[in-house]
Each structure stands twice: as structure tokens, then as C-alpha cells.
Amino acid sequence: MTRVVVVAEGGLVAETIEVALAEQGFCAQSMPFPRGRAEVVEARRRVDEFEAQAGVVVAEVDEVEEWRDVLGLVEGVDVPWLLVTGSASLGRWGGLLAAGCVGVVRMTDGLDALAETVRAVAAKGAGMDAVQHALALGAWHDLGAEQRDVVRRIAALSPREWEVLGLLGEGQTTASIAKMSGVSEGTVRSQVRAIRQKLNVRSQLAAVAAYQTATEFGR
């Protein structure tokens, strides 16, 4: 019996897919969406323990926050992942395929199509139409090396660093971020320095520009 792990933002969605796959003859298990390094390590342990042969992750990757969460899952947990999404962004699909995702299934394709694709992937087959796969990878590479590098660097930020950078992008100051977060301004300044180092930029303004580039890519 093919063993499949299911990850989704909403627990009800994951459970629905888990039940549907079980009815199709799979041994399916849902687990929480991991965020941050520690949760990805725990997800890896659970997948290894379950001996999953394929993974299904459900996410609306038009939101770059979700895209980067899926990227962290695909790169951090070694199992053939299928993305189930309502997004039609070939660039965002392509970024995940380049990171090791094996295919994309549209939400509108339905559960029967998902089960068929999972079965193919578990048998070492294709996870999506070859033409769509090539178009998605092409859209990712068409971004250019510089923009791809910016997107990948942004994706490497911790959840807290991402939050701080997003607030800076909205026009918040380090003082206002500190106040709303209940931490010292020095703590926020340290977080901003860490963000600049990870993004390899010299200024806060350049970090915000990188954030804007990342949030718009593939649209």
C-alpha cells in the first residue's frame, strides 16, 4: 500500500485529502505545515518514521509567504512532493520544481486526478504533464539569475525576519516594530542586521527593495 503524507495550511483540508486518498487505497497521514528550521526537522522525522513514498502539500503560492514555506518543506523533507494549488503562476511553480518538487496538480483537477498523480509519482513516474513542467521551469529561469538569487535569499529568512522585513516594507520604523512586538529597539535593529547579511545588501532600503522583488515575482 502506497504511503502518502499530506500537508496543508488548514487541518480540515489535510484531513479531507487524507480520507479521500485512503478511499483510493492509499495509506495516508496528515501532519501540520512546518514553519522554521525546527518544525522542518520535526516534519522530516515524522516522514521518515512513516516511511512515506510521496508527499502532497496544499498551498496558495500566489502569496509569497506560502511559497517560501512550501520551498522550505520541499528542500528540507526528502520525499517526492506534489504541490496542489489554485495558483496559475508558472514562475512560482517553476521555482518549486527547480527546488525538487516533482509536480503540480491544480485544485480544480479534483481528488481522482490527484490520486492518479500520487500513484504515478510513488511508482517513479511523472508528477505532471511534460510540456507544463518545461514551461514552468522556463518561466522560473526567465526571471534571470539576479532575481532568482534575490528570491532564494528572501526564502532563507526565518519567520521572524520575514515578519520584520514585511513590516519595514509597509513603512514601519524599527521603533514602531519594537513597540508592537514587545521587544527592545536594539533587538529589532539586530534582526534587521541579520536580514541585511542574509540578503547580502548594505542598507535597510535595499532589503525592502529585495522584499518587494520577491513578493512580485512570477505575477
C-alpha positions, -999 to +999 in steps of 0.1 A: +000+000+000+014+034-011+022+056+019+015+093+014+020+122+038-004+152+034+004+188+045-020+217+043-025+251+059-059+241+072-062+209+092-096+202+077-082+204+041-054+179+050-079+155+067-102+157+037-074+147+013-062+121+037-096+104+038-100+107+000-067+091-006-075+063+019-107+056+000-085+052-032-064+026-015-035+047-001-021+047+034-023+085+041-013+105+071-017+143+076+007+165+095+009+202+104+025+227+079+061+232+092+075+267+095+110+274+105+140+251+108+129+233+140+095+224+126+110+212+093+134+189+112+104+175+131+085+171+098+115+152+084+115+129+114+078+122+111+080+115+073+110+091+078+091+073+106+060+070+084+082+058+055+063+080+031+067+072-006+051+105-017+040+138-002+012+162-010+014+198+000-017+221-004-009+258-007-019+290-024+015+300-036+004+333-051+012+346-016+050+346-013+048+337+024+032+304+015+055+299-015+086+302+008+070+278+033+065+252+006+101+258-006+114+251+029+093+219+030+104+206-004+141+213+003+140+202+039+120+170+038+133+143+014+102+128-002+087+133-037+064+163-032+034+172-053+020+207-049-018+211-050-026+247-057-051+272-071-022+294-083-016+296-121+018+313-117+042+293-138+071+312-124+062+301-088+056+266-099+090+266-116+108+278-086+094+249-066+101+224-094+137+236-096+140+230-058+129+194-062+091+194-062+081+166-087+048+180-100+019+204-097-018+195-095-044+222-098-071+222-072-097+222-099-084+189-112-102+171-084-093+143-060-094+115-086-067+133-106-047+139-075-048+102-066-038+091-101-008+115-100+002+104-065+001+068-077+023+077-107+049+095-085+051+067-060+059+044-089+087+068-100+066+082-128+059+118-139+042+143-115+028+165-142+025+170-180+059+173-195+050+204-215+037+222-184+068+211-165+091+226-191+070+258-193+071+263-155+109+258-154+113+281-183+093+308-165+115+305-134+147+307-154+133+337-174+134+357-142+171+359-146+199+349-123+198+381-102+161+380-095+162+342-088+191+348-063+170+376-045+140+353-042+161+324-029+178+347-003+145+360+008+132+325+012+161+317+036+149+343+062+135+330+094+097+335+100+106+364+124+130+380+100+104+377+073+078+394+095+102+423+104+111+428+067+074+428+057+067+455+083+096+475+070+081+471+036+049+486+049+067+517+061+071+508+098+102+520+116+124+499+139+109+518+168+073+511+158+081+474+151+097+471+186+067+486+202+042+464+185+063+433+191+070+440+227+108+439+223+136+465+225+145+486+195+180+471+198+166+437+192+148+448+161+180+465+148+198+432+154+172+414+134+175+440+106+213+435+105+207+397+102+183+403+074+208+425+055+235+399+060+214+371+046+202+392+017+238+405+011+227+441+009+242+472+026+211+491+036+176+487+050+163+503+019+179+477-003+165+449+019+130+464+014+136+465-024+145+428-023+114+421-004+093+439-030+110+420-058+103+387-041+066+394-034+060+403-070+079+376-088+060+353-111+029+375-113 
